[in-house]
Amino acid sequence: MSTQIDRPTYNECRKIITRVFKKLRLKGNGGFCAKQNFGWCRSEGWWLLEQLLGDRYDSTPCVWYHWQANEDLKREREVYLAWGDTEEHARTICRLFEEEQGVTVEWDGTKNKCIKLKFGDS
């Protein structure tokens, strides 16, 4: 995006997430498993990922958000991303979102903490 977004629409936020998730799917050996609006809540999302990935579950980096987080994105223009694998993979996720205009990334570097994305001047 070439200009700062004051208050992006929900669809504009989703386009940014989709663009970054596509880049993540191409990273490394087999890429990330990147899902949007995936499951009802975080625990169901982890369960669904395990079903989806099978024996690759422990070795595939993943990033996703669930239905409840999607509702926050609609209302607040912010979303918490769940992620799995290594801190290096989390830093890759953060870096790619930081490269996008109008996105603020918050993550404290802790393995078990979600990555928060804020869109626009919120």
C-alpha positions in Angstrom: 0.0 0.0 0.0 1.3 3.4 -0.8 -0.6 5.6 1.6 -1.3 5.6 5.3 -4.7 4.3 6.2 -6.6 6.2 8.9 -9.4 3.7 9.4 -9.2 0.8 6.9 -12.3 -1.2 6.1 -12.5 -4.8 7.2 -11.9 -5.9 3.7 -8.7 -3.8 3.4 -7.4 -5.4 6.6 -8.2 -8.9 5.2 -6.4 -8.1 2.0 -3.2 -7.2 3.9 -3.5 -10.4 6.0 -4.1 -12.5 2.8 -1.1 -10.9 1.1 1.3 -11.6 4.0 -0.1 -15.1 4.5 0.5 -15.9 0.9 4.2 -14.9 1.4 4.4 -17.0 4.5 3.1 -20.1 2.6 6.0 -19.7 0.2 8.7 -19.5 2.9 11.2 -22.2 3.6 10.8 -25.9 3.1 7.1 -26.3 2.5 6.1 -22.9 3.9 3.8 -22.0 6.7 0.3 -23.2 7.3 -1.6 -19.9 7.3 -5.3 -19.8 8.0 -7.9 -17.0 8.4 -11.1 -17.3 10.5 -10.0 -20.8 11.4 -12.1 -22.5 14.1 -14.3 -20.9 16.8 -11.6 -20.3 19.4 -7.8 -20.8 19.9 -8.1 -24.3 21.4 -10.3 -25.5 18.6 -7.9 -23.9 16.1 -5.0 -25.9 17.5 -7.1 -29.1 17.3 -8.1 -28.4 13.7 -4.4 -27.7 12.8 -3.5 -31.1 14.3 -6.2 -32.8 12.2 -5.2 -30.9 9.1 -1.4 -31.4 9.3 -1.3 -34.9 10.8 2.2 -36.1 11.2 3.5 -32.7 10.0 1.9 -30.9 13.0 5.1 -30.7 15.1 7.3 -29.6 12.2 5.2 -27.1 10.2 5.3 -23.5 11.2 1.8 -22.1 11.4 0.0 -18.8 11.9 -3.8 -18.3 12.1 -6.7 -16.5 13.8 -10.0 -17.8 14.8 -13.7 -16.7 14.4 -13.7 -14.7 17.6 -10.6 -12.8 16.6 -12.1 -12.2 13.2 -15.0 -10.4 15.0 -12.5 -8.2 16.8 -11.0 -7.4 13.4 -14.4 -6.3 12.1 -15.1 -4.1 15.1 -11.7 -2.8 16.3 -9.4 -3.2 13.2 -7.1 -5.4 15.3 -6.5 -9.1 15.5 -4.4 -11.5 17.6 -2.5 -14.1 15.5 -1.8 -17.5 17.0 1.4 -19.1 15.8 3.4 -22.2 16.3 6.9 -23.5 15.9 10.0 -21.3 16.7 10.5 -17.7 17.8 12.4 -17.3 14.5 9.2 -18.1 12.6 7.3 -15.6 14.8 9.9 -12.9 14.0 9.4 -13.7 10.3 5.6 -13.2 10.7 6.2 -9.9 12.5 8.7 -8.6 10.0 6.4 -9.3 7.0 3.5 -7.5 8.6 5.8 -4.6 9.7 6.7 -4.2 6.0 3.0 -3.4 5.2 1.9 0.2 5.3 -0.7 1.0 8.0 0.0 -2.1 10.2 1.3 -1.9 13.8 2.7 -5.2 15.1 3.0 -6.0 18.9 4.7 -9.1 20.2 6.9 -9.3 23.3 9.0 -12.2 22.0 7.4 -14.8 24.3 6.8 -18.2 22.8 3.3 -18.6 24.2 2.0 -15.1 23.3 0.0 -14.1 20.3 1.1 -11.5 17.8 -1.2 -8.5 17.8 -1.9 -6.6 14.6 -3.4 -3.1 14.6 -4.6 -1.6 11.3 -4.7 2.1 10.6 -4.2 4.9 13.2 -5.9 3.0 16.0 
